Amino acid sequence: MKRHILFVDDEPNILKGLQRTLRSLREQWEMAFAEDAATALERLEKESFDVIISDMRMPLMDGAQLLRKVQEKYPMMVRIILSGHSDQEMIMKTVKSAHQYLSKPCEKQALIDAVTRACYLRDTLNKKSLQYVISGIDTMPILPALYTRIMAELNSKDASAASVGAIISMDVGMTAKILQLVNSSFFGMPRHVSTPMEAVVLLGIDVVKTLILSIEVFAKFRETTMSLLPVSKIYDHCVQTGAIAKKIAILENMTKEESDNAMIAGILHDLGRLLLADNFPDEYREVMAYVKENQVPVHGAELKILGVTHAQVGAYLLGLWGLPDNIVEGVAFHHSPSASIVKGFDLCGLVHVANLMEHHEQMMSGGWDKLTGVDTDYLDQYDRTKRIPLWRDSLRMK
């Protein structure tokens, strides 16, 4: 199946260079090229595209304005912006409309990988109505109490990167969005940034203030969502799952980056559940009723009612945003690590076990011996089942 890609740039030589560089992909990609935003919009009215890749600086209508229009009219399209590292002020204009940010000039393989991965993820979410809403998300819901706290902190004369980062690390939505931005090639970080506190330090307090106070990337959960789900408990569960996943990774002698990513995947593993409830309250009310009536897991009820699970939805959005593959996979397969094509005990297994362990600790702290619901085929394959008692005991150590 060919992917339809629209490139937009006001420099003819850039477009010719892209045509030449990507000629080998003609069997996989159907490519079109537009020299300005107006031409791109005219083309979009006549043809259907999977991805739009736009330059930032263009006359009359810049890339940020173009992607905003595309988001409004064609929310299911993958939206990628190209720009130079010096355009930080303009970057902030695209935070709500672009899925990914790539530096200009962009390496061929980086561009191919971004498009291929985004299209694959979209294909895995087979519900058009869900694709439509999730692809169009431009604000992340956060807990009212944390929203009030972060606003107060940012307006304080004593606000610091460390204090702001600490608040962000307690919120699933803010963590996801801040990590999306800091790890984009726009900011040219020399390494992968895997903790919210480090992200705020590197971005700087002014950038974070702009994101939250001026651009309003974050908004409080709707009242219907708060009445539908125990949002505070889900947040606590996510943060604790992240801490457990990191602890297990350390016990298994994984690298610092792997351990940090395990924590982030744990924190974000139920992001899809929050997004589904906030964007589809009526349907999600059916999900919760089905759980209660049939005593089935939440993800099973979601699959029955919605046709997708919160794991798929969360992974879909995080993948569109360009977060690392292993974090996306850890979220996608946290209920069924055996379904992952990745070989070896990795983030899928870590988040799977950490999620179950946190639930067991909440229900019977210090009183469980067997981890029920675990994917034993997966753990046995990598000789990890016998390690569960060690992991469990490490949680109980003071």
QUIBEL-V626430 format. One record per pair of residues at least 12 apart in sequence whose ideal C-beta (glycine too) atoms are under 7 Angstrom apart, sorted by the first residue. I is the first residue (numbers start at 1). J is the second residue. If there is no record, write none. Layout:
BEGIN
{{I:J} {I:J}}
END
This chain:
BEGIN
{{2:28} {2:29} {2:30} {3:28} {3:29} {3:50} {3:51} {3:115} {3:119} {4:30} {4:48} {4:49} {4:50} {5:29} {5:31} {5:49} {5:50} {5:51} {5:53} {5:115} {6:32} {6:34} {6:40} {6:43} {6:49} {6:52} {7:31} {7:33} {7:53} {8:34} {8:37} {8:40} {8:52} {8:54} {8:55} {8:66} {9:55} {10:35} {10:36} {10:55} {10:58} {10:59} {12:35} {15:33} {15:35} {19:33} {21:108} {36:58} {36:60} {37:58} {37:60} {37:61} {37:65} {37:66} {38:61} {40:66} {41:69} {44:74} {49:77} {50:77} {50:78} {50:119} {51:77} {51:78} {51:80} {51:115} {51:118} {51:119} {52:70} {52:77} {52:79} {53:80} {53:82} {54:66} {54:67} {54:81} {54:82} {55:82} {56:81} {56:82} {56:83} {56:87} {56:90} {63:81} {63:94} {64:90} {64:93} {64:94} {64:97} {67:79} {67:81} {67:94} {67:97} {67:98} {68:97} {71:97} {71:136} {71:138} {75:132} {75:135} {75:136} {76:131} {76:132} {76:135} {78:99} {78:118} {78:119} {78:122} {78:320} {79:97} {79:98} {79:99} {80:98} {80:99} {80:100} {80:102} {80:114} {81:94} {81:98} {81:101} {82:102} {82:104} {82:106} {83:104} {83:186} {84:103} {84:104} {85:103} {85:186} {85:188} {91:186} {92:210} {92:215} {95:181} {95:211} {95:215} {95:217} {96:138} {96:215} {96:217} {97:138} {99:118} {99:320} {99:321} {100:114} {100:184} {100:321} {100:322} {101:184} {101:185} {101:186} {102:114} {102:185} {103:185} {103:186} {103:188} {114:322} {117:319} {118:319} {118:320} {121:316} {121:319} {121:320} {124:312} {124:316} {125:308} {125:312} {125:313} {125:316} {126:307} {127:306} {127:307} {127:308} {130:308} {130:313} {133:279} {134:275} {134:313} {134:316} {134:317} {137:275} {137:317} {139:216} {139:217} {139:218} {139:219} {140:173} {140:174} {140:176} {140:177} {140:217} {140:218} {141:173} {141:219} {141:220} {141:221} {141:225} {141:274} {141:278} {142:171} {142:173} {142:174} {142:218} {142:220} {143:171} {143:221} {143:231} {143:232} {143:235} {144:220} {144:221} {146:167} {146:170} {146:171} {147:218} {147:220} {149:167} {150:164} {150:167} {150:212} {153:167} {154:209} {154:212} {154:213} {159:205} {161:200} {161:201} {161:205} {162:197} {164:200} {164:205} {164:208} {165:196} {165:197} {165:199} {165:200} {165:201} {166:197} {168:196} {168:200} {169:196} {169:197} {170:239} {172:235} {172:238} {172:267} {172:268} {172:271} {172:274} {173:218} {174:218} {175:196} {175:264} {175:267} {175:268} {176:268} {176:271} {176:318} {177:217} {178:196} {178:199} {178:200} {179:193} {179:196} {179:199} {179:264} {179:323} {180:321} {180:322} {180:323} {182:199} {182:202} {182:203} {184:322} {189:202} {192:257} {192:324} {194:257} {194:260} {194:261} {194:264} {195:260} {221:278} {222:278} {224:281} {225:277} {225:278} {225:281} {228:277} {228:281} {228:284} {228:285} {228:288} {229:277} {231:274} {234:270} {234:273} {234:274} {237:358} {238:266} {238:267} {238:269} {238:270} {239:267} {240:358} {241:266} {241:269} {241:351} {241:354} {241:355} {241:358} {242:263} {242:264} {242:266} {242:267} {243:263} {244:266} {244:354} {244:357} {244:358} {244:395} {245:262} {245:263} {245:265} {245:266} {245:350} {245:351} {245:354} {246:259} {246:262} {246:263} {247:394} {248:350} {248:353} {248:354} {248:391} {249:262} {249:350} {251:390} {251:391} {251:394} {261:324} {261:326} {261:327} {261:347} {262:347} {262:350} {262:351} {264:327} {265:327} {265:330} {265:331} {265:347} {265:351} {266:351} {266:354} {268:314} {268:318} {268:331} {269:314} {269:331} {269:334} {269:351} {269:355} {270:310} {271:314} {272:310} {272:311} {272:312} {272:313} {272:314} {273:298} {273:310} {275:313} {275:317} {276:310} {276:313} {283:305} {283:306} {286:305} {287:301} {287:302} {287:305} {287:306} {290:304} {290:305} {299:311} {299:335} {311:331} {311:332} {311:334} {311:335} {312:332} {314:331} {315:328} {315:331} {315:332} {318:331} {326:346} {326:347} {327:347} {329:342} {329:347} {329:348} {330:347} {330:348} {330:350} {330:351} {333:348} {334:348} {334:351} {334:352} {334:355} {335:352} {336:375} {337:349} {337:352} {337:375} {337:378} {338:375} {338:377} {338:378} {344:382} {345:382} {345:384} {349:378} {349:379} {349:384} {352:375} {353:374} {353:391} {356:371} {356:373} {356:374} {357:371} {357:391} {357:392} {357:395} {361:395} {366:396} {371:388}}
END
